[in-house]
Amino acid sequence: MSTENSKEKWILYSTCDEDSNSEIEALALQEGDVVLGVTGSGCRSLSLLVHNPKKLTSVDFSPGQNYLLELKLAVIRQLDYDKGLAFLGVDNCSNRWEIFQALKNSLTPRAAEYFENNRKAIESGILFSGRHEQFYVRFAAPMLRLLFGKGFKRIFAAQTLEEQRKIYASDINKSLWRAIVRYGFSDFTIKLILNDDKYKITNDVGSAGEYVLERLDHTFNAHLAKDNHWLSLMVNARYLDRKSLPHFLLEENYHAIARSSTEVEVVTANMLDYIASLPDGSIDKFSLSDITSCITRDEFDRLLGDVTRVSKDNALMCYRNFLARYHVPSSINRRIVRNSEMSERLTHDDISFVYTFEAAMILPEIA
Ligand SMILES: C[S@@+](CC[C@H](N)C(=O)[O-])C[C@H]1O[C@@H](n2cnc3c(N)ncnc32)[C@H](O)[C@@H]1O
């Protein structure tokens, strides 16, 4: 076994904290599309396969994130729905290690070795094992249950937004809640949770805690908690039922991914270097969420310069911003046209709520 591989940092993101419905609307995927995406937890890339594009290249500079995408894809292609959900950790399962032994032959040797070295994460359900998810599973959710258990139980049982808004106002949204969110999401704690020197978080929103509080107010007033997989993970440390799973795990989508004939290429590289190596006019759709948390504004401008070069005519692009507010630089904003109506609507509707969503079209170069 390569010692280098066994020293690789454990996965940061093991499940989806984004809402793939937004990508799917913004990218209007077609069967002939060549798509370039960022891997992250792999869930967003997998969701794109539901529409069976011709090719998907999924890039991440963290090898573990790409190994995870390989594993999730192998699960969906080889296990039936019930077994897949059990293996990943949504449902109970007593023989995950045994199942992994059968799956690992279809992984690259480095991915197989990575998970061989992390048996405990496989046995406890890979979906909730990331360093980010473990913060919620081990710390945030138990604390929230202790302090607001009854209120959240009522919130997740609410069937209408009107009912939910009333419960949020009466049972949760008091000074203790506001103080916890304000101090819990300071720049310092976010860096502590993410604990990765690759992250260069630019904060354009002022107080991170105030911003997250405002977004939580928005989500409890605009989205039903019972349907929100990420909120459920944050508060309940699990998904409550099979209707409120991340997009790629919903039954019809799981089957569509299993059936897709898309050529999937998984690349471990810096997206900036990778995109610079691509030929002109080679990509139809770009799914770049949320790379802006990890790159500087100058790098983002450089990335978009390459996006215009490698895009086919009228290509579509989307990405999310967390604390950064990166927009298309003026030097290329005649080629990259933001779809403002869609960006604002999806920022409102996206159940992942801490992000703002950006959708744009890349116009052909005028000779
Ligand atoms: C903030 S995370 C997004 C995780 C996401 N919310 C999800 O559900 O998957 C961003 C991902 O992009 C990757 N990333 C960031 N900057 C990158 C770059 N320049 N090149 C390649 N990957 C990058 C990180 O390793 C991470 O997996």
The ligand as a Gaussian input file, in Angstrom:
#p B3LYP/6-31G(d) Opt

LIG

0 1
 C      -16.804000      24.233000      -0.841000
 S      -16.675000      22.646000      -1.571000
 C      -18.203000      22.262000      -2.146000
 C      -18.818000      21.128000      -1.478000
 C      -20.230000      21.119000      -1.851000
 N      -20.980000      22.052000      -1.112000
 C      -20.837000      19.772000      -2.049000
 O      -21.917000      19.537000      -1.612000
 O      -20.190000      18.984000      -2.703000
 C      -15.811000      22.949000      -2.928000
 C      -15.167000      21.733000      -3.557000
 O      -14.404000      22.235000      -4.620000
 C      -13.091000      21.770000      -4.540000
 N      -12.257000      22.838000      -5.093000
 C      -12.194000      24.112000      -4.676000
 N      -11.341000      24.837000      -5.406000
 C      -10.865000      24.010000      -6.340000
 C       -9.953000      24.162000      -7.406000
 N       -9.357000      25.323000      -7.637000
 N       -9.676000      23.095000      -8.170000
 C      -10.269000      21.907000      -7.938000
 N      -11.136000      21.701000      -6.931000
 C      -11.444000      22.736000      -6.147000
 C      -12.839000      21.494000      -3.064000
 O      -11.839000      20.516000      -2.869000
 C      -14.216000      21.004000      -2.621000
 O      -14.372000      19.620000      -2.773000

